[in-house]
Amino acid sequence: MIIEQIVENKANYNVDKLSEKPVRSIVKSISWRVVGTIDTILISWIITGQVTTAFSIGAIELVTKMLLYFFHERLWNNIKWGKK
């Protein structure tokens, strides 16, 4: 099912013109995380009232969510469902 598609598509990545290259996923991850981290910092600042705590939360969230998004994006790129 999905795992089989991932394994099968990994060998055919270079010939699949509909797939995104990993560098595109990295750039998308970074741009989205900038927006998301600003949001997290603002919410944390409003809740805690402390700028340093808000930036600490934002810094941790920036790294963890970027990594999660990258692997999530790569996984979905290997799933045939919804592609032409």
PyMOL Python script that loads the backbone (N, CA, C, O; Angstrom):
from pymol import cmd

cmd.read_pdbstr("""\
ATOM      1  N   MET A   1       0.834  -1.170   0.000  1.00  0.00           N
ATOM      2  CA  MET A   1       0.000   0.000   0.000  1.00  0.00           C
ATOM      3  C   MET A   1       0.878   1.232   0.000  1.00  0.00           C
ATOM      4  O   MET A   1       1.671   1.366  -0.931  1.00  0.00           O
ATOM      5  N   ILE A   2       0.813   2.138   0.950  1.00  0.00           N
ATOM      6  CA  ILE A   2       1.595   3.366   0.902  1.00  0.00           C
ATOM      7  C   ILE A   2       3.091   3.074   1.018  1.00  0.00           C
ATOM      8  O   ILE A   2       3.892   3.646   0.279  1.00  0.00           O
ATOM      9  N   ILE A   3       3.470   2.192   1.938  1.00  0.00           N
ATOM     10  CA  ILE A   3       4.888   1.853   2.114  1.00  0.00           C
ATOM     11  C   ILE A   3       5.458   1.240   0.838  1.00  0.00           C
ATOM     12  O   ILE A   3       6.587   1.544   0.453  1.00  0.00           O
ATOM     13  N   GLU A   4       4.688   0.384   0.188  1.00  0.00           N
ATOM     14  CA  GLU A   4       5.143  -0.235  -1.062  1.00  0.00           C
ATOM     15  C   GLU A   4       5.383   0.830  -2.128  1.00  0.00           C
ATOM     16  O   GLU A   4       6.349   0.745  -2.886  1.00  0.00           O
ATOM     17  N   GLN A   5       4.506   1.831  -2.188  1.00  0.00           N
ATOM     18  CA  GLN A   5       4.659   2.902  -3.162  1.00  0.00           C
ATOM     19  C   GLN A   5       5.926   3.710  -2.893  1.00  0.00           C
ATOM     20  O   GLN A   5       6.631   4.105  -3.822  1.00  0.00           O
ATOM     21  N   ILE A   6       6.206   3.948  -1.619  1.00  0.00           N
ATOM     22  CA  ILE A   6       7.397   4.711  -1.258  1.00  0.00           C
ATOM     23  C   ILE A   6       8.653   3.970  -1.694  1.00  0.00           C
ATOM     24  O   ILE A   6       9.542   4.551  -2.316  1.00  0.00           O
ATOM     25  N   VAL A   7       8.721   2.684  -1.363  1.00  0.00           N
ATOM     26  CA  VAL A   7       9.892   1.884  -1.711  1.00  0.00           C
ATOM     27  C   VAL A   7      10.015   1.772  -3.224  1.00  0.00           C
ATOM     28  O   VAL A   7      11.109   1.904  -3.773  1.00  0.00           O
ATOM     29  N   GLU A   8       8.906   1.530  -3.893  1.00  0.00           N
ATOM     30  CA  GLU A   8       8.903   1.390  -5.356  1.00  0.00           C
ATOM     31  C   GLU A   8       9.320   2.693  -6.029  1.00  0.00           C
ATOM     32  O   GLU A   8      10.103   2.671  -6.978  1.00  0.00           O
ATOM     33  N   ASN A   9       8.815   3.818  -5.556  1.00  0.00           N
ATOM     34  CA  ASN A   9       9.112   5.107  -6.175  1.00  0.00           C
ATOM     35  C   ASN A   9      10.520   5.594  -5.891  1.00  0.00           C
ATOM     36  O   ASN A   9      11.068   6.375  -6.670  1.00  0.00           O
ATOM     37  N   LYS A  10      11.113   5.155  -4.803  1.00  0.00           N
ATOM     38  CA  LYS A  10      12.465   5.608  -4.475  1.00  0.00           C
ATOM     39  C   LYS A  10      13.446   5.230  -5.584  1.00  0.00           C
ATOM     40  O   LYS A  10      14.332   6.013  -5.924  1.00  0.00           O
ATOM     41  N   ALA A  11      13.291   4.050  -6.139  1.00  0.00           N
ATOM     42  CA  ALA A  11      14.176   3.599  -7.207  1.00  0.00           C
ATOM     43  C   ALA A  11      13.918   4.371  -8.503  1.00  0.00           C
ATOM     44  O   ALA A  11      14.818   4.498  -9.333  1.00  0.00           O
ATOM     45  N   ASN A  12      12.707   4.885  -8.684  1.00  0.00           N
ATOM     46  CA  ASN A  12      12.332   5.575  -9.917  1.00  0.00           C
ATOM     47  C   ASN A  12      12.321   7.099  -9.772  1.00  0.00           C
ATOM     48  O   ASN A  12      11.777   7.788 -10.634  1.00  0.00           O
ATOM     49  N   TYR A  13      12.907   7.635  -8.705  1.00  0.00           N
ATOM     50  CA  TYR A  13      12.819   9.068  -8.437  1.00  0.00           C
ATOM     51  C   TYR A  13      13.349   9.913  -9.593  1.00  0.00           C
ATOM     52  O   TYR A  13      12.725  10.910  -9.957  1.00  0.00           O
ATOM     53  N   ASN A  14      14.468   9.541 -10.168  1.00  0.00           N
ATOM     54  CA  ASN A  14      15.087  10.357 -11.217  1.00  0.00           C
ATOM     55  C   ASN A  14      14.240  10.453 -12.472  1.00  0.00           C
ATOM     56  O   ASN A  14      14.364  11.436 -13.203  1.00  0.00           O
ATOM     57  N   VAL A  15      13.388   9.482 -12.754  1.00  0.00           N
ATOM     58  CA  VAL A  15      12.592   9.512 -13.966  1.00  0.00           C
ATOM     59  C   VAL A  15      11.192  10.078 -13.729  1.00  0.00           C
ATOM     60  O   VAL A  15      10.454  10.299 -14.689  1.00  0.00           O
ATOM     61  N   ASP A  16      10.815  10.316 -12.484  1.00  0.00           N
ATOM     62  CA  ASP A  16       9.485  10.826 -12.157  1.00  0.00           C
ATOM     63  C   ASP A  16       9.491  12.350 -12.253  1.00  0.00           C
ATOM     64  O   ASP A  16       9.955  13.031 -11.338  1.00  0.00           O
ATOM     65  N   LYS A  17       8.982  12.878 -13.348  1.00  0.00           N
ATOM     66  CA  LYS A  17       9.007  14.320 -13.591  1.00  0.00           C
ATOM     67  C   LYS A  17       8.003  15.083 -12.723  1.00  0.00           C
ATOM     68  O   LYS A  17       8.081  16.307 -12.628  1.00  0.00           O
ATOM     69  N   LEU A  18       7.055  14.374 -12.087  1.00  0.00           N
ATOM     70  CA  LEU A  18       6.069  15.033 -11.249  1.00  0.00           C
ATOM     71  C   LEU A  18       6.567  15.231  -9.818  1.00  0.00           C
ATOM     72  O   LEU A  18       5.966  15.988  -9.055  1.00  0.00           O
ATOM     73  N   SER A  19       7.643  14.567  -9.453  1.00  0.00           N
ATOM     74  CA  SER A  19       8.177  14.684  -8.096  1.00  0.00           C
ATOM     75  C   SER A  19       8.923  15.993  -7.925  1.00  0.00           C
ATOM     76  O   SER A  19       9.501  16.537  -8.865  1.00  0.00           O
ATOM     77  N   GLU A  20       8.891  16.477  -6.701  1.00  0.00           N
ATOM     78  CA  GLU A  20       9.709  17.633  -6.378  1.00  0.00           C
ATOM     79  C   GLU A  20      11.094  17.155  -5.993  1.00  0.00           C
ATOM     80  O   GLU A  20      11.257  16.072  -5.430  1.00  0.00           O
ATOM     81  N   LYS A  21      12.079  17.963  -6.298  1.00  0.00           N
ATOM     82  CA  LYS A  21      13.429  17.650  -5.858  1.00  0.00           C
ATOM     83  C   LYS A  21      13.533  17.964  -4.368  1.00  0.00           C
ATOM     84  O   LYS A  21      12.833  18.847  -3.872  1.00  0.00           O
ATOM     85  N   PRO A  22      14.397  17.252  -3.654  1.00  0.00           N
ATOM     86  CA  PRO A  22      14.543  17.506  -2.216  1.00  0.00           C
ATOM     87  C   PRO A  22      14.873  18.958  -1.880  1.00  0.00           C
ATOM     88  O   PRO A  22      14.417  19.466  -0.855  1.00  0.00           O
ATOM     89  N   VAL A  23      15.656  19.637  -2.722  1.00  0.00           N
ATOM     90  CA  VAL A  23      16.007  21.029  -2.436  1.00  0.00           C
ATOM     91  C   VAL A  23      14.763  21.917  -2.429  1.00  0.00           C
ATOM     92  O   VAL A  23      14.689  22.864  -1.647  1.00  0.00           O
ATOM     93  N   ARG A  24      13.797  21.627  -3.279  1.00  0.00           N
ATOM     94  CA  ARG A  24      12.541  22.396  -3.279  1.00  0.00           C
ATOM     95  C   ARG A  24      11.801  22.190  -1.972  1.00  0.00           C
ATOM     96  O   ARG A  24      11.266  23.140  -1.400  1.00  0.00           O
ATOM     97  N   SER A  25      11.767  20.951  -1.496  1.00  0.00           N
ATOM     98  CA  SER A  25      11.125  20.678  -0.219  1.00  0.00           C
ATOM     99  C   SER A  25      11.836  21.405   0.921  1.00  0.00           C
ATOM    100  O   SER A  25      11.188  21.868   1.860  1.00  0.00           O
ATOM    101  N   ILE A  26      13.150  21.506   0.846  1.00  0.00           N
ATOM    102  CA  ILE A  26      13.903  22.219   1.883  1.00  0.00           C
ATOM    103  C   ILE A  26      13.544  23.706   1.878  1.00  0.00           C
ATOM    104  O   ILE A  26      13.295  24.284   2.937  1.00  0.00           O
ATOM    105  N   VAL A  27      13.517  24.328   0.703  1.00  0.00           N
ATOM    106  CA  VAL A  27      13.187  25.750   0.605  1.00  0.00           C
ATOM    107  C   VAL A  27      11.761  26.004   1.086  1.00  0.00           C
ATOM    108  O   VAL A  27      11.515  26.976   1.801  1.00  0.00           O
ATOM    109  N   LYS A  28      10.818  25.140   0.701  1.00  0.00           N
ATOM    110  CA  LYS A  28       9.445  25.276   1.162  1.00  0.00           C
ATOM    111  C   LYS A  28       9.369  25.121   2.678  1.00  0.00           C
ATOM    112  O   LYS A  28       8.617  25.833   3.343  1.00  0.00           O
ATOM    113  N   SER A  29      10.134  24.206   3.211  1.00  0.00           N
ATOM    114  CA  SER A  29      10.162  23.995   4.660  1.00  0.00           C
ATOM    115  C   SER A  29      10.628  25.256   5.379  1.00  0.00           C
ATOM    116  O   SER A  29      10.025  25.682   6.364  1.00  0.00           O
ATOM    117  N   ILE A  30      11.698  25.841   4.880  1.00  0.00           N
ATOM    118  CA  ILE A  30      12.256  27.035   5.516  1.00  0.00           C
ATOM    119  C   ILE A  30      11.286  28.209   5.439  1.00  0.00           C
ATOM    120  O   ILE A  30      11.048  28.884   6.441  1.00  0.00           O
ATOM    121  N   SER A  31      10.729  28.455   4.267  1.00  0.00           N
ATOM    122  CA  SER A  31       9.825  29.604   4.118  1.00  0.00           C
ATOM    123  C   SER A  31       8.575  29.453   4.979  1.00  0.00           C
ATOM    124  O   SER A  31       8.112  30.424   5.578  1.00  0.00           O
ATOM    125  N   TRP A  32       8.032  28.249   5.042  1.00  0.00           N
ATOM    126  CA  TRP A  32       6.848  28.032   5.857  1.00  0.00           C
ATOM    127  C   TRP A  32       7.184  28.142   7.340  1.00  0.00           C
ATOM    128  O   TRP A  32       6.389  28.671   8.117  1.00  0.00           O
ATOM    129  N   ARG A  33       8.344  27.653   7.736  1.00  0.00           N
ATOM    130  CA  ARG A  33       8.720  27.707   9.143  1.00  0.00           C
ATOM    131  C   ARG A  33       8.962  29.130   9.610  1.00  0.00           C
ATOM    132  O   ARG A  33       8.692  29.446  10.769  1.00  0.00           O
ATOM    133  N   VAL A  34       9.464  29.995   8.743  1.00  0.00           N
ATOM    134  CA  VAL A  34       9.628  31.398   9.127  1.00  0.00           C
ATOM    135  C   VAL A  34       8.270  31.985   9.512  1.00  0.00           C
ATOM    136  O   VAL A  34       8.136  32.633  10.550  1.00  0.00           O
ATOM    137  N   VAL A  35       7.281  31.755   8.679  1.00  0.00           N
ATOM    138  CA  VAL A  35       5.930  32.244   8.967  1.00  0.00           C
ATOM    139  C   VAL A  35       5.388  31.599  10.250  1.00  0.00           C
ATOM    140  O   VAL A  35       4.855  32.285  11.123  1.00  0.00           O
ATOM    141  N   GLY A  36       5.529  30.291  10.349  1.00  0.00           N
ATOM    142  CA  GLY A  36       5.023  29.574  11.516  1.00  0.00           C
ATOM    143  C   GLY A  36       5.719  29.964  12.803  1.00  0.00           C
ATOM    144  O   GLY A  36       5.084  30.050  13.855  1.00  0.00           O
ATOM    145  N   THR A  37       7.020  30.201  12.728  1.00  0.00           N
ATOM    146  CA  THR A  37       7.775  30.562  13.922  1.00  0.00           C
ATOM    147  C   THR A  37       7.419  31.966  14.401  1.00  0.00           C
ATOM    148  O   THR A  37       7.319  32.202  15.605  1.00  0.00           O
ATOM    149  N   ILE A  38       7.229  32.885  13.483  1.00  0.00           N
ATOM    150  CA  ILE A  38       6.774  34.225  13.873  1.00  0.00           C
ATOM    151  C   ILE A  38       5.446  34.128  14.599  1.00  0.00           C
ATOM    152  O   ILE A  38       5.241  34.796  15.613  1.00  0.00           O
ATOM    153  N   ASP A  39       4.550  33.310  14.093  1.00  0.00           N
ATOM    154  CA  ASP A  39       3.259  33.092  14.729  1.00  0.00           C
ATOM    155  C   ASP A  39       3.433  32.513  16.137  1.00  0.00           C
ATOM    156  O   ASP A  39       2.800  32.975  17.086  1.00  0.00           O
ATOM    157  N   THR A  40       4.291  31.505  16.264  1.00  0.00           N
ATOM    158  CA  THR A  40       4.531  30.876  17.562  1.00  0.00           C
ATOM    159  C   THR A  40       5.132  31.865  18.561  1.00  0.00           C
ATOM    160  O   THR A  40       4.735  31.900  19.726  1.00  0.00           O
ATOM    161  N   ILE A  41       6.084  32.661  18.100  1.00  0.00           N
ATOM    162  CA  ILE A  41       6.708  33.654  18.989  1.00  0.00           C
ATOM    163  C   ILE A  41       5.668  34.661  19.476  1.00  0.00           C
ATOM    164  O   ILE A  41       5.630  34.989  20.662  1.00  0.00           O
ATOM    165  N   LEU A  42       4.829  35.148  18.572  1.00  0.00           N
ATOM    166  CA  LEU A  42       3.803  36.116  18.968  1.00  0.00           C
ATOM    167  C   LEU A  42       2.813  35.516  19.964  1.00  0.00           C
ATOM    168  O   LEU A  42       2.471  36.147  20.964  1.00  0.00           O
ATOM    169  N   ILE A  43       2.358  34.304  19.688  1.00  0.00           N
ATOM    170  CA  ILE A  43       1.422  33.647  20.607  1.00  0.00           C
ATOM    171  C   ILE A  43       2.083  33.398  21.964  1.00  0.00           C
ATOM    172  O   ILE A  43       1.474  33.634  23.007  1.00  0.00           O
ATOM    173  N   SER A  44       3.326  32.923  21.945  1.00  0.00           N
ATOM    174  CA  SER A  44       4.052  32.669  23.198  1.00  0.00           C
ATOM    175  C   SER A  44       4.252  33.955  23.993  1.00  0.00           C
ATOM    176  O   SER A  44       4.150  33.955  25.220  1.00  0.00           O
ATOM    177  N   TRP A  45       4.532  35.036  23.299  1.00  0.00           N
ATOM    178  CA  TRP A  45       4.729  36.329  23.957  1.00  0.00           C
ATOM    179  C   TRP A  45       3.426  36.797  24.603  1.00  0.00           C
ATOM    180  O   TRP A  45       3.422  37.283  25.734  1.00  0.00           O
ATOM    181  N   ILE A  46       2.325  36.645  23.874  1.00  0.00           N
ATOM    182  CA  ILE A  46       1.019  37.043  24.411  1.00  0.00           C
ATOM    183  C   ILE A  46       0.679  36.209  25.648  1.00  0.00           C
ATOM    184  O   ILE A  46       0.196  36.748  26.644  1.00  0.00           O
ATOM    185  N   ILE A  47       0.924  34.917  25.592  1.00  0.00           N
ATOM    186  CA  ILE A  47       0.566  34.030  26.708  1.00  0.00           C
ATOM    187  C   ILE A  47       1.486  34.228  27.912  1.00  0.00           C
ATOM    188  O   ILE A  47       1.014  34.325  29.045  1.00  0.00           O
ATOM    189  N   THR A  48       2.810  34.290  27.669  1.00  0.00           N
ATOM    190  CA  THR A  48       3.756  34.370  28.784  1.00  0.00           C
ATOM    191  C   THR A  48       4.064  35.799  29.207  1.00  0.00           C
ATOM    192  O   THR A  48       4.397  36.047  30.366  1.00  0.00           O
ATOM    193  N   GLY A  49       3.955  36.735  28.277  1.00  0.00           N
ATOM    194  CA  GLY A  49       4.316  38.109  28.577  1.00  0.00           C
ATOM    195  C   GLY A  49       5.820  38.327  28.609  1.00  0.00           C
ATOM    196  O   GLY A  49       6.282  39.405  28.984  1.00  0.00           O
ATOM    197  N   GLN A  50       6.591  37.312  28.219  1.00  0.00           N
ATOM    198  CA  GLN A  50       8.044  37.400  28.268  1.00  0.00           C
ATOM    199  C   GLN A  50       8.631  37.167  26.871  1.00  0.00           C
ATOM    200  O   GLN A  50       8.428  36.115  26.265  1.00  0.00           O
ATOM    201  N   VAL A  51       9.347  38.151  26.387  1.00  0.00           N
ATOM    202  CA  VAL A  51       9.925  38.070  25.047  1.00  0.00           C
ATOM    203  C   VAL A  51      10.983  36.960  24.971  1.00  0.00           C
ATOM    204  O   VAL A  51      11.024  36.212  23.995  1.00  0.00           O
ATOM    205  N   THR A  52      11.831  36.854  25.988  1.00  0.00           N
ATOM    206  CA  THR A  52      12.898  35.836  25.944  1.00  0.00           C
ATOM    207  C   THR A  52      12.327  34.425  25.932  1.00  0.00           C
ATOM    208  O   THR A  52      12.827  33.557  25.217  1.00  0.00           O
ATOM    209  N   THR A  53      11.290  34.195  26.713  1.00  0.00           N
ATOM    210  CA  THR A  53      10.637  32.876  26.709  1.00  0.00           C
ATOM    211  C   THR A  53      10.008  32.616  25.346  1.00  0.00           C
ATOM    212  O   THR A  53      10.109  31.509  24.815  1.00  0.00           O
ATOM    213  N   ALA A  54       9.365  33.621  24.783  1.00  0.00           N
ATOM    214  CA  ALA A  54       8.727  33.480  23.470  1.00  0.00           C
ATOM    215  C   ALA A  54       9.749  33.125  22.395  1.00  0.00           C
ATOM    216  O   ALA A  54       9.490  32.258  21.560  1.00  0.00           O
ATOM    217  N   PHE A  55      10.912  33.789  22.406  1.00  0.00           N
ATOM    218  CA  PHE A  55      11.945  33.481  21.418  1.00  0.00           C
ATOM    219  C   PHE A  55      12.563  32.108  21.658  1.00  0.00           C
ATOM    220  O   PHE A  55      12.945  31.429  20.704  1.00  0.00           O
ATOM    221  N   SER A  56      12.666  31.694  22.907  1.00  0.00           N
ATOM    222  CA  SER A  56      13.178  30.352  23.211  1.00  0.00           C
ATOM    223  C   SER A  56      12.244  29.287  22.656  1.00  0.00           C
ATOM    224  O   SER A  56      12.689  28.327  22.026  1.00  0.00           O
ATOM    225  N   ILE A  57      10.961  29.461  22.889  1.00  0.00           N
ATOM    226  CA  ILE A  57       9.967  28.525  22.358  1.00  0.00           C
ATOM    227  C   ILE A  57      10.017  28.525  20.835  1.00  0.00           C
ATOM    228  O   ILE A  57       9.989  27.466  20.208  1.00  0.00           O
ATOM    229  N   GLY A  58      10.090  29.709  20.247  1.00  0.00           N
ATOM    230  CA  GLY A  58      10.145  29.829  18.789  1.00  0.00           C
ATOM    231  C   GLY A  58      11.374  29.172  18.187  1.00  0.00           C
ATOM    232  O   GLY A  58      11.288  28.563  17.121  1.00  0.00           O
ATOM    233  N   ALA A  59      12.512  29.283  18.850  1.00  0.00           N
ATOM    234  CA  ALA A  59      13.755  28.692  18.330  1.00  0.00           C
ATOM    235  C   ALA A  59      13.682  27.166  18.322  1.00  0.00           C
ATOM    236  O   ALA A  59      14.088  26.522  17.354  1.00  0.00           O
ATOM    237  N   ILE A  60      13.167  26.599  19.395  1.00  0.00           N
ATOM    238  CA  ILE A  60      13.027  25.135  19.454  1.00  0.00           C
ATOM    239  C   ILE A  60      12.022  24.664  18.417  1.00  0.00           C
ATOM    240  O   ILE A  60      12.258  23.686  17.708  1.00  0.00           O
ATOM    241  N   GLU A  61      10.909  25.361  18.336  1.00  0.00           N
ATOM    242  CA  GLU A  61       9.848  25.006  17.395  1.00  0.00           C
ATOM    243  C   GLU A  61      10.310  25.135  15.949  1.00  0.00           C
ATOM    244  O   GLU A  61       9.897  24.349  15.097  1.00  0.00           O
ATOM    245  N   LEU A  62      11.152  26.107  15.666  1.00  0.00           N
ATOM    246  CA  LEU A  62      11.666  26.311  14.311  1.00  0.00           C
ATOM    247  C   LEU A  62      12.376  25.065  13.803  1.00  0.00           C
ATOM    248  O   LEU A  62      12.105  24.604  12.694  1.00  0.00           O
ATOM    249  N   VAL A  63      13.259  24.529  14.584  1.00  0.00           N
ATOM    250  CA  VAL A  63      14.053  23.371  14.164  1.00  0.00           C
ATOM    251  C   VAL A  63      13.201  22.108  14.085  1.00  0.00           C
ATOM    252  O   VAL A  63      13.237  21.396  13.081  1.00  0.00           O
ATOM    253  N   THR A  64      12.442  21.828  15.131  1.00  0.00           N
ATOM    254  CA  THR A  64      11.676  20.573  15.151  1.00  0.00           C
ATOM    255  C   THR A  64      10.600  20.537  14.071  1.00  0.00           C
ATOM    256  O   THR A  64      10.423  19.511  13.415  1.00  0.00           O
ATOM    257  N   LYS A  65       9.895  21.617  13.881  1.00  0.00           N
ATOM    258  CA  LYS A  65       8.821  21.620  12.886  1.00  0.00           C
ATOM    259  C   LYS A  65       9.356  21.608  11.467  1.00  0.00           C
ATOM    260  O   LYS A  65       8.722  21.049  10.572  1.00  0.00           O
ATOM    261  N   MET A  66      10.527  22.223  11.245  1.00  0.00           N
ATOM    262  CA  MET A  66      11.124  22.197   9.912  1.00  0.00           C
ATOM    263  C   MET A  66      11.497  20.765   9.525  1.00  0.00           C
ATOM    264  O   MET A  66      11.237  20.329   8.404  1.00  0.00           O
ATOM    265  N   LEU A  67      12.100  20.048  10.452  1.00  0.00           N
ATOM    266  CA  LEU A  67      12.461  18.657  10.184  1.00  0.00           C
ATOM    267  C   LEU A  67      11.222  17.796   9.958  1.00  0.00           C
ATOM    268  O   LEU A  67      11.185  16.991   9.027  1.00  0.00           O
ATOM    269  N   LEU A  68      10.226  17.961  10.792  1.00  0.00           N
ATOM    270  CA  LEU A  68       8.988  17.198  10.622  1.00  0.00           C
ATOM    271  C   LEU A  68       8.325  17.488   9.278  1.00  0.00           C
ATOM    272  O   LEU A  68       7.859  16.573   8.600  1.00  0.00           O
ATOM    273  N   TYR A  69       8.286  18.768   8.894  1.00  0.00           N
ATOM    274  CA  TYR A  69       7.672  19.131   7.616  1.00  0.00           C
ATOM    275  C   TYR A  69       8.432  18.531   6.444  1.00  0.00           C
ATOM    276  O   TYR A  69       7.820  18.016   5.509  1.00  0.00           O
ATOM    277  N   PHE A  70       9.758  18.593   6.484  1.00  0.00           N
ATOM    278  CA  PHE A  70      10.554  18.048   5.394  1.00  0.00           C
ATOM    279  C   PHE A  70      10.241  16.572   5.176  1.00  0.00           C
ATOM    280  O   PHE A  70       9.985  16.153   4.048  1.00  0.00           O
ATOM    281  N   PHE A  71      10.260  15.784   6.247  1.00  0.00           N
ATOM    282  CA  PHE A  71      10.000  14.353   6.097  1.00  0.00           C
ATOM    283  C   PHE A  71       8.545  14.080   5.724  1.00  0.00           C
ATOM    284  O   PHE A  71       8.263  13.138   4.983  1.00  0.00           O
ATOM    285  N   HIS A  72       7.635  14.883   6.222  1.00  0.00           N
ATOM    286  CA  HIS A  72       6.225  14.757   5.840  1.00  0.00           C
ATOM    287  C   HIS A  72       6.046  15.031   4.349  1.00  0.00           C
ATOM    288  O   HIS A  72       5.327  14.305   3.663  1.00  0.00           O
ATOM    289  N   GLU A  73       6.697  16.072   3.852  1.00  0.00           N
ATOM    290  CA  GLU A  73       6.637  16.436   2.430  1.00  0.00           C
ATOM    291  C   GLU A  73       7.234  15.340   1.549  1.00  0.00           C
ATOM    292  O   GLU A  73       6.663  14.987   0.517  1.00  0.00           O
ATOM    293  N   ARG A  74       8.381  14.805   1.959  1.00  0.00           N
ATOM    294  CA  ARG A  74       9.027  13.750   1.184  1.00  0.00           C
ATOM    295  C   ARG A  74       8.157  12.494   1.153  1.00  0.00           C
ATOM    296  O   ARG A  74       8.068  11.823   0.124  1.00  0.00           O
ATOM    297  N   LEU A  75       7.525  12.182   2.262  1.00  0.00           N
ATOM    298  CA  LEU A  75       6.636  11.025   2.311  1.00  0.00           C
ATOM    299  C   LEU A  75       5.477  11.201   1.337  1.00  0.00           C
ATOM    300  O   LEU A  75       5.187  10.306   0.544  1.00  0.00           O
ATOM    301  N   TRP A  76       4.815  12.352   1.396  1.00  0.00           N
ATOM    302  CA  TRP A  76       3.683  12.602   0.510  1.00  0.00           C
ATOM    303  C   TRP A  76       4.103  12.676  -0.957  1.00  0.00           C
ATOM    304  O   TRP A  76       3.302  12.364  -1.838  1.00  0.00           O
ATOM    305  N   ASN A  77       5.308  13.071  -1.230  1.00  0.00           N
ATOM    306  CA  ASN A  77       5.788  13.138  -2.605  1.00  0.00           C
ATOM    307  C   ASN A  77       5.893  11.732  -3.217  1.00  0.00           C
ATOM    308  O   ASN A  77       5.853  11.579  -4.438  1.00  0.00           O
ATOM    309  N   ASN A  78       6.024  10.730  -2.382  1.00  0.00           N
ATOM    310  CA  ASN A  78       6.127   9.355  -2.847  1.00  0.00           C
ATOM    311  C   ASN A  78       4.791   8.626  -2.938  1.00  0.00           C
ATOM    312  O   ASN A  78       4.749   7.473  -3.367  1.00  0.00           O
ATOM    313  N   ILE A  79       3.729   9.261  -2.550  1.00  0.00           N
ATOM    314  CA  ILE A  79       2.397   8.644  -2.587  1.00  0.00           C
ATOM    315  C   ILE A  79       1.733   9.017  -3.902  1.00  0.00           C
ATOM    316  O   ILE A  79       1.635  10.200  -4.228  1.00  0.00           O
ATOM    317  N   LYS A  80       1.283   8.041  -4.652  1.00  0.00           N
ATOM    318  CA  LYS A  80       0.703   8.286  -5.982  1.00  0.00           C
ATOM    319  C   LYS A  80      -0.685   8.894  -5.916  1.00  0.00           C
ATOM    320  O   LYS A  80      -1.104   9.548  -6.871  1.00  0.00           O
ATOM    321  N   TRP A  81      -1.407   8.707  -4.839  1.00  0.00           N
ATOM    322  CA  TRP A  81      -2.775   9.168  -4.732  1.00  0.00           C
ATOM    323  C   TRP A  81      -2.876  10.671  -4.987  1.00  0.00           C
ATOM    324  O   TRP A  81      -2.159  11.456  -4.366  1.00  0.00           O
ATOM    325  N   GLY A  82      -3.751  11.069  -5.886  1.00  0.00           N
ATOM    326  CA  GLY A  82      -3.982  12.471  -6.187  1.00  0.00           C
ATOM    327  C   GLY A  82      -3.063  13.085  -7.232  1.00  0.00           C
ATOM    328  O   GLY A  82      -3.222  14.253  -7.586  1.00  0.00           O
ATOM    329  N   LYS A  83      -2.112  12.318  -7.726  1.00  0.00           N
ATOM    330  CA  LYS A  83      -1.225  12.809  -8.782  1.00  0.00           C
ATOM    331  C   LYS A  83      -1.774  12.392 -10.125  1.00  0.00           C
ATOM    332  O   LYS A  83      -2.491  11.397 -10.232  1.00  0.00           O
ATOM    333  N   LYS A  84      -1.436  13.150 -11.147  1.00  0.00           N
ATOM    334  CA  LYS A  84      -1.861  12.782 -12.502  1.00  0.00           C
ATOM    335  C   LYS A  84      -0.905  11.787 -13.095  1.00  0.00           C
ATOM    336  O   LYS A  84      -1.091  11.354 -14.232  1.00  0.00           O
TER     337      LYS A  84
END
""", "prot")
cmd.dss("prot")
cmd.show_as("cartoon", "prot")
cmd.util.cbc("prot")
cmd.orient("prot")
